[in-house]
């Protein structure tokens, strides 16, 4: 092929890149959210009283009398094998005050600077996803900059019960409020599944505003009205621009690494946190074997990837007891002992124990939490 033809072909491809809808030309890494296909769930597959992180990067929270069970389901529209499902565990037919049940999706501010919020060139942002519910009706999604205010809401309508439907929502850029350029929450989306009147006491407002009572439609569904209700979501994509492009599928391994920036564990992926096992524990047996009495400090172990920030560490011994570790005493590993965490940062953790007791070193499992 001639060089002239090569250049012509490149120009054609470049032109196509420039006109790809909401991605601003990117053919890869369009999705600003990790785990949109709900493949990764390091914490487990069932959360009986969800009020925090569930599947990786998905937080399901509630306030008031509402209670939810969250599960990772082997169910999705064509092309998707997994989804997140929210089901009320207790019914609340009459929402009052600040009762609330919602899915939270957080994005780091330093990953959003291309949106140019706080300037006259602020760019639009588009969210697309598949949803299914036994209920039909409207569901509000609120966008908050730097944890809000300001707020801006959109809504989607479930038209057909028990059917996977694709939805697209677009927010206009905010010219007045810049997104913080750091590793904290730059934008938080709240998908409202049930809301008391405090959140819809004003006039529903899709513009950027600061009044919390204008955020939710008064006719928003109440998923909590029956324990038979459910809501499922998958294929969540958030991208720059006003047009939703096809979902960007990424490998399980790539998505796991992306999620480990926010949460990591020493257990093998398929092993439950707190399981009775000594496999894959971080340990100093080879380093400390019969080194004598006194403290032996700060053996460092790297996390799978550098985390968003210095994480919160929870230890587990081989019996699955939280806050405990194993000691190697001569040739035996015994549970229910203590190891102190030292030299903790976003890249690694260290530990030390009473050498007069351990003699042969220590070992423990851990979870490392650096979620937004």
Secondary structure, 3 states (H helix, E strand, C coil): CCHHHHHHHHHHHHHHHHHCHHHHCCCCCCCCCCCCCCCCCCCCCEECCCCEECCCCCEEEEECCCEEEEEEECCCCCCCCCEEEEEEEECCCCCCCCCEEEEEEEEEHHHCHHHCCCCCCCCCEEEEEEEEECCCEEEEEEEEECCCCCEEEEEEEECCCCCCEEEEEEECCCCCCCCCCCCCEEEEEEEEEEECHHHCCCCCCCCCECCHHHCCCCCECCHHHCCCCCEEEEEEEEEECCCCCCCCCCCHHHHHHHHHCCEEECCCCCCCCCCCCCCCCEECHHHHCCCCCCEEEEEEEECCCCCCCCCEEEEECCCCCECCEEEEECCEEEEEECCEEECCCCCEEEEEEEHHHHCCCEEEEEEEECCC
